[in-house]
Amino acid sequence: GEFVYFPRPKKESHKGENGRLLIIGGGPYTGAPALSAIAAYRCGVDLVHILTREDVRGVIASYSPSLIVHGIPSENYAEGVLTFLQEHSKRFDALLLGPGMGLGMEERSIVSAVLDFWEKPILIDADALKLVKGELGKIEGKPCVLTPHRGEFKLLSDLEATKENVVKFARSHNVVVLLKSAVDIITDGIRIKFNKTGNPAMSVGGTGDVLAGVAASLLARGLEPYRSAVLGAFITGTAGDMAYDRLSYALMAEDVVQEIPNVIKKYCR
């Protein structure tokens, strides 16, 4: 069903025409942006760049030769991130903000500055969700996807994570919410979809970073935010189910990433 919306590359396309994604994250957790980036590649985006602190740039780059990692000196991190965006934002089609970012005052400044500046599609995940609460007015009406779990949604909205409240929040802020749960709720405040793929073994660390990378990849490839969230949840959950079939409760986030091509191969005719 949803795979009818999966973007297919044109035969004559060349590098960059099937999406360029920027990820801002990393610091305390170096694996998170790498997992997001590799998952994004597996979902068909052409190029992924990671913007992070200089002192962890080499660690993140070491996870895969496909990763393009830019380091900003820690002493002027927030200012450096904004300068990078001002100089290079035209190169990117979408932004993933948050994986492994941390929750310090500098990160808070980065989230605020990025939301002031960025007008293209954006997916806000992980630590950035915890920092965006006071900045919600800056995302209203923008092509934006938020991917909270139940606890993060309550922190963000001061509401319990019921279907009605998720729809109400998405409608009032004019954003897409992908609520991660046993059954995911995806809504733009008007349309609503329930994703029943996935399994309890996916509570392992890193699977949220995988989902963020997949959905952000689809954003970068031109799919509208609601469809990106719906299809991203389906692809990631189905990949998790395939990994579970092989590995049971011993699966890791990397195993979910490895199954993404098999999901696409199965459904993308």
Order of alpha helices (4+ residues) and beta strands (2+ residues): beta-alpha-beta-alpha-beta-alpha-beta-alpha-beta-alpha-beta-alpha-alpha-beta-beta-beta-alpha-alpha-alpha
